Amino acid sequence: MPSLVIKNLPPALHRRLKEDARDHHRSMTQQAIVLLENGLLRTRSIPAAKAYKGTFPLTDTFLQAAKREGRA
């Protein structure tokens, strides 16, 4: 299995990682992997926003009605 060595990790970042790992009942390595996966997956899973090209304006009234309709 591949490994990774991080050199010159700032003490404050090391402390945060250690605390975060403790809070999630993980080792520091496991927590670092989770954080890397979440960070890397998030950047790829967010589709690029496309400009609205509808035939009617998106007014506040329309948006509020759409929100109410979606909660029914």
URPE-V787282 format. One record per pair of residues at least 24 apart in sequence whose C-alpha atoms are under 7 Angstrom apart, sorted by the first residue. I is the first residue (numbers start at 1). J is the second residue. If there is no record, write none. Layout:
<<I,J> <I,J>>
This chain:
none
